């Protein structure tokens, strides 16, 4: 079967799981259908699922009819004849199934619709004059299937009876009337009692099918719930592992069992996928392609023993594994390299996003896994290899000051790539020399603060705007002070450093290009990290980049081909689309995270920009996979409604429509 019967009512993400469960019961259903067919006073019982193709009962025979059931190897044990149960009369009328749409399907479909509308069995006269039965299969108010039987006569064949049938089939020019008359005299004749008994048997079977369908649906939903819980457990495990918090040892041991590890992992792989800016394919939405890649990685890791993936927004895709043949002295064990190769392969098979894998070194203690993570990141920051293995350098305390000086030297030479690579090498050096425990947090904070200060001074000497550097310095100071663990601290340092490196890149760009780039980065940063008391208005951004609001509005519209307010709203909806694809978020949470005052207003704006509601996008993002285009100057404008607080609805402060 190309699709599983009855699964059309399920959400798309549940259909595959439903298919797996259904196939286990299919053989039993077939045998049960044969037994019912033998016990019915009227033979030839067939089952047509609601989402089958509309060609009629022949389509159903390909899946659940008596004809298909007779092919079951166990059918002979039930002493079932292997003859086609379809009467010769019907084969002639529908031309051996080739002309169903012109004949039997018309009466069958009408009877099924009436049966589902009334919830009762229908005994009806078919297109060619025989008696048929249609019994609805209904579960929780949904019409999931129809049971058919019949193809019989209530009165014995007669000349007058065939005369009527001849009139009924007159429009069917292909029918051989001589053969039809001969077959007519062979049609079984039954009593009204036979018909009622058959209806009763089919109704009992319909109730059983409804209960089975509901049981399968509930089993699928339970499995989906367990999958979501496993994803959350993996995220918590990754966060605790990379933070190196020794106080969480008991929690980690419990999580290790939950996510399927028999022994604690000793190595980290980091999977780097193209960012939205790097992804250049026009084949679909970046968010959808990115999600496909994540699903491919998760499905692969689920098949491997002692391997667990986790996606953290700041840290990317991390794969934790127990490398059996790994050793602290080796750069990459055979198993780690094999896993990395499979990751690249499955992602390439699913989508066209570019992927690279960095392999960190094996660690004897789980508290050092954060170093394995940074080593994998360092490997990715080196030469552009698809699979990059970390090569352990000789680490000394003097290298910290040497590396810091090298970063500033690379910045002065405008060598951004080398500056970032050197910065990445600092993290394992700092961990080895200053320690990774909670008691070492303050020492690391002071060390990185000093390094960042040297980078600030270098950028000011190069000519970067003092206002931009001062803003970055104050934000960085707040982020570093807020960090509660080593991993969080180093992630903040890396993020601040990327902003500084972007300033160097923009230093030599055109004037208006610099302004637009800084404005877009400020908008993205404020949407991600802003608060309700800091509205993202045109005046706020203009002040931050050092020009007047009117000037910013003009050059922004010219460069982006849309007004500032529309761009902000589109970016907020793009952030919402990313959050909606994460399984732990619901629509209300996404609306709040994107600073909409209520889900109803969020849904209206989302529909205007994306073309569907948030819930429709969650259920089937494939139907809304067109990438948003910047060239939308002629597109339908979005009405930006004012919030009760007076803030622009395009601001990052709470946006709201009229009450």
Residue pairs with C-beta under 8 A, 6 or more apart in sequence:
1 62
1 63
3 15
3 51
4 15
4 18
4 19
4 22
4 23
5 22
5 49
5 51
5 52
5 63
5 64
5 145
6 18
6 22
6 49
6 50
6 51
6 144
6 145
6 213
7 14
7 15
7 18
7 19
7 22
7 51
8 49
8 50
8 51
9 50
9 51
9 142
9 144
10 18
10 217
10 220
11 619
11 620
12 619
12 620
12 622
13 224
13 619
14 217
14 220
14 221
14 224
17 220
17 223
17 224
18 216
18 217
18 220
21 216
21 219
21 220
22 216
25 212
25 216
26 64
27 72
27 74
29 47
29 64
29 209
30 64
30 68
30 69
30 72
30 75
31 69
31 72
31 74
31 75
31 78
32 205
33 45
33 47
33 64
33 65
33 66
33 69
34 66
34 69
34 70
34 72
34 75
34 78
34 80
35 78
36 45
36 201
36 202
36 205
37 43
37 44
37 45
37 66
37 69
37 80
37 85
38 78
38 80
39 201
40 149
40 197
40 198
40 201
40 202
41 190
41 193
41 194
41 195
41 197
41 198
42 133
42 149
42 150
42 152
42 188
42 190
42 194
42 195
42 198
43 85
43 149
43 188
44 66
44 85
44 86
44 87
44 149
44 150
44 151
45 66
45 147
45 148
45 149
45 202
45 205
46 57
46 60
46 61
46 64
46 65
46 66
46 147
46 148
46 149
47 60
47 64
47 65
47 137
47 145
47 146
47 147
47 148
47 209
48 56
48 57
48 59
48 60
48 64
48 112
48 145
48 146
48 148
49 60
49 63
49 64
49 144
49 145
50 143
50 144
50 145
50 146
52 59
52 60
52 63
53 59
54 105
54 109
55 100
55 101
55 105
56 94
56 100
56 101
56 104
56 105
56 108
56 109
57 65
57 100
57 104
57 105
57 108
57 148
58 94
58 97
58 100
60 148
61 67
61 68
62 68
66 85
67 84
67 85
67 86
69 75
70 80
70 81
70 82
70 85
75 82
76 82
84 91
86 151
87 130
87 151
87 183
87 186
87 187
87 188
88 183
88 186
89 128
89 130
89 151
89 180
89 183
89 184
89 186
89 187
90 104
90 128
90 130
90 151
91 97
91 183
92 175
92 176
92 179
92 180
92 183
93 103
93 104
93 127
93 128
93 169
93 172
93 175
93 180
94 100
94 103
94 104
95 103
95 174
95 175
99 172
99 174
102 172
103 127
103 128
103 169
103 172
104 126
104 127
104 128
106 127
107 124
107 125
107 126
107 127
107 132
108 126
108 132
108 134
108 148
110 124
111 122
111 124
111 132
111 134
112 134
112 136
112 146
114 122
114 134
115 121
115 122
115 134
115 135
115 136
115 146
116 136
116 138
116 143
116 146
119 136
119 138
120 136
121 133
121 134
121 135
121 136
121 199
121 202
121 203
122 133
122 134
122 135
123 131
123 132
123 133
123 150
123 195
123 199
124 131
124 132
124 133
124 134
125 131
125 132
126 132
126 150
126 151
127 168
127 169
128 165
128 168
128 169
129 161
129 164
129 165
129 168
130 150
130 151
130 152
130 153
130 187
131 150
131 151
131 152
131 153
131 154
131 190
131 195
132 148
132 149
132 150
132 151
133 147
133 148
133 149
133 150
133 195
133 198
133 199
133 202
134 146
134 147
134 148
135 146
135 147
135 148
135 149
135 199
135 202
135 203
135 205
135 206
136 143
136 145
136 146
136 147
136 206
137 143
137 144
137 145
137 146
137 147
137 206
137 209
137 210
137 213
138 144
138 206
138 210
139 210
139 211
139 213
139 214
140 214
144 209
144 210
144 213
145 206
145 209
147 202
147 205
147 206
147 209
149 198
149 202
151 187
152 187
152 188
152 189
152 190
153 161
153 187
153 188
153 189
153 190
154 189
154 190
154 191
154 192
154 195
155 161
155 189
156 189
157 184
157 185
157 187
157 189
161 184
162 181
162 184
165 180
165 184
166 177
169 175
169 177
169 180
227 583
228 583
228 584
230 258
230 259
231 298
231 583
231 584
232 583
232 584
233 255
233 258
233 259
234 259
234 308
234 309
234 310
235 310
235 311
235 312
235 584
236 251
236 255
237 252
237 255
237 256
237 259
237 308
237 310
237 320
238 310
238 312
238 315
238 318
238 320
239 312
239 487
240 248
240 251
240 252
240 255
241 252
241 265
241 320
241 366
241 369
241 370
242 312
242 315
242 318
242 369
242 370
242 373
242 487
243 370
243 485
243 486
243 487
243 488
244 367
244 368
244 369
244 370
244 436
244 437
244 485
244 486
244 487
245 438
245 485
246 367
246 437
246 438
247 438
252 264
252 366
256 264
259 308
260 305
260 306
260 308
261 306
261 308
261 320
261 322
262 305
262 306
262 322
263 306
263 322
264 322
264 366
265 306
265 308
265 320
265 321
265 322
265 366
265 369
266 321
266 322
266 323
266 326
266 362
266 363
266 364
266 366
266 369
266 372
267 320
267 321
267 322
267 323
267 326
267 333
267 336
267 359
267 360
267 361
267 362
267 363
267 369
267 372
268 318
268 319
268 320
268 360
268 369
268 372
268 373
268 375
268 376
269 318
269 319
269 321
269 336
269 339
269 340
269 343
269 357
269 358
269 359
269 360
269 376
270 315
270 316
270 317
270 318
270 319
270 357
270 358
270 360
270 373
270 376
270 377
270 380
271 297
271 316
271 317
271 318
271 319
271 343
271 355
271 356
271 357
272 316
272 317
272 355
272 356
272 357
272 358
272 380
273 290
273 293
273 316
273 317
273 347
273 353
273 354
273 355
274 353
274 354
274 355
276 286
278 354
279 286
279 289
279 353
279 354
281 289
281 352
281 353
282 627
283 289
283 352
284 625
284 626
284 627
285 577
285 621
285 624
285 625
285 626
285 627
286 627
287 574
287 577
287 578
287 581
287 621
288 581
288 621
288 622
288 625
289 351
289 352
289 353
290 353
291 581
291 621
292 350
292 351
292 353
293 347
293 350
293 351
293 353
293 355
294 311
294 317
295 350
296 346
296 347
296 349
296 350
296 351
297 309
297 317
297 319
297 343
297 346
297 347
298 309
299 346
300 342
300 343
300 346
301 307
301 308
301 309
301 319
301 339
304 321
304 339
306 321
306 322
307 319
307 320
307 321
307 322
307 339
308 319
308 320
308 321
309 317
309 318
309 319
309 320
310 317
310 318
310 319
310 320
311 317
311 318
312 318
314 491
314 495
315 373
315 491
318 373
319 339
319 343
320 369
321 335
321 336
321 339
323 333
323 335
323 336
323 362
324 333
324 335
325 333
325 334
325 335
326 332
326 333
326 335
326 336
326 362
327 333
327 362
328 361
328 362
328 363
328 364
330 361
330 362
331 359
331 361
331 389
331 390
331 391
331 392
332 359
332 389
332 390
333 362
336 359
337 359
337 387
337 389
340 357
340 359
340 387
341 387
343 355
343 357
344 355
344 356
344 357
344 386
344 387
347 353
347 355
348 355
355 386
356 380
356 384
356 385
356 386
356 387
356 388
357 380
357 386
357 387
357 388
358 375
358 376
358 377
358 378
358 379
358 380
358 388
358 389
358 390
359 376
359 379
359 387
359 388
359 389
359 390
360 371
360 372
360 373
360 374
360 375
360 376
360 379
360 390
361 371
361 372
361 375
361 390
361 392
362 372
363 369
363 371
363 372
367 436
367 437
368 431
368 436
370 431
370 436
370 486
370 487
370 490
371 427
371 428
371 431
371 432
371 436
373 487
374 424
374 427
374 428
374 431
374 490
375 390
375 392
375 428
376 390
377 424
377 427
378 390
378 421
378 424
378 425
378 427
378 428
379 388
379 389
379 390
379 391
380 388
381 420
381 421
381 424
382 388
382 421
393 399
393 425
395 428
395 429
395 432
395 433
396 433
397 433
399 429
400 426
400 429
400 430
400 433
400 447
403 422
403 425
403 426
403 429
404 426
404 450
404 451
404 454
406 418
406 422
407 419
407 422
407 423
407 426
407 451
407 454
407 455
408 454
408 455
408 457
408 458
410 416
410 418
410 419
410 422
411 419
411 455
411 458
411 459
411 462
411 501
411 504
412 458
412 461
412 462
414 462
414 504
414 507
414 508
416 501
416 504
416 505
419 501
419 504
420 497
420 498
420 501
423 494
423 497
424 494
426 451
427 490
427 494
430 444
430 447
430 448
430 490
431 486
434 440
434 443
434 444
434 447
435 443
436 486
437 486
438 485
440 486
441 483
441 485
441 486
441 489
444 486
444 489
444 490
445 480
445 481
445 483
445 489
448 480
448 489
448 490
448 493
449 477
449 480
451 493
452 473
452 476
452 493
452 496
452 497
452 500
455 497
455 500
456 469
456 472
456 473
456 500
459 469
459 500
459 503
459 504
460 466
460 469
462 504
462 507
463 507
464 503
464 504
464 507
465 546
467 544
467 546
468 503
468 518
468 545
469 503
471 544
472 496
472 499
472 500
472 503
475 496
476 492
476 496
479 492
479 495
479 496
480 489
480 492
480 493
480 496
482 492
483 489
483 492
499 521
499 525
502 517
502 521
506 513
506 514
506 517
506 518
507 514
509 517
512 555
512 559
513 559
515 545
515 547
515 552
515 555
516 555
516 556
516 559
516 560
518 544
518 545
519 541
519 545
519 552
519 556
522 541
522 544
522 545
523 536
523 541
523 567
523 568
523 571
524 571
526 534
526 536
526 652
527 536
527 571
527 572
527 575
527 594
527 595
527 652
528 575
530 536
530 595
530 652
531 652
532 595
532 652
532 653
532 654
533 653
534 540
534 652
534 653
535 647
535 648
535 651
535 652
535 653
536 568
536 650
536 651
536 652
536 653
537 647
537 648
537 650
537 651
538 549
538 552
538 553
538 564
538 565
538 648
539 549
540 651
541 552
541 564
542 548
542 549
542 551
542 552
545 552
552 564
553 563
553 564
556 563
556 564
556 567
557 563
557 564
560 567
560 630
561 630
561 631
561 632
561 633
562 570
562 630
562 632
562 633
564 650
565 640
565 648
565 650
566 632
566 637
566 638
566 640
566 650
568 650
568 651
569 605
569 609
569 638
569 640
569 649
569 650
570 609
570 628
572 594
572 595
572 596
572 605
572 650
572 652
572 655
573 594
573 605
573 606
573 609
573 610
574 628
575 593
575 594
576 590
576 591
576 593
576 594
576 602
576 606
576 614
577 610
577 617
577 621
579 585
579 589
579 590
579 593
579 594
580 587
580 590
580 614
580 617
580 618
581 618
581 621
585 593
587 599
587 602
587 603
587 614
587 615
587 618
588 599
590 602
590 614
591 598
591 599
591 601
591 602
594 602
595 651
595 652
595 653
595 654
595 655
596 602
596 605
596 654
596 655
596 656
597 643
597 644
597 654
597 655
597 656
598 656
599 614
600 657
601 641
601 655
601 656
601 657
602 614
603 613
603 614
604 657
605 638
605 649
605 655
606 612
606 613
606 614
606 617
607 613
608 636
608 638
608 639
609 628
609 638
610 617
610 624
611 624
612 623
612 624
616 623
616 624
617 624
640 648
640 649
640 650
641 649
641 656
641 657
641 658
642 648
642 649
642 658
643 649
643 653
643 654
643 655
643 656
644 656
644 659
645 653
645 654
647 653
647 654
647 655
648 655
649 655
649 656
649 657
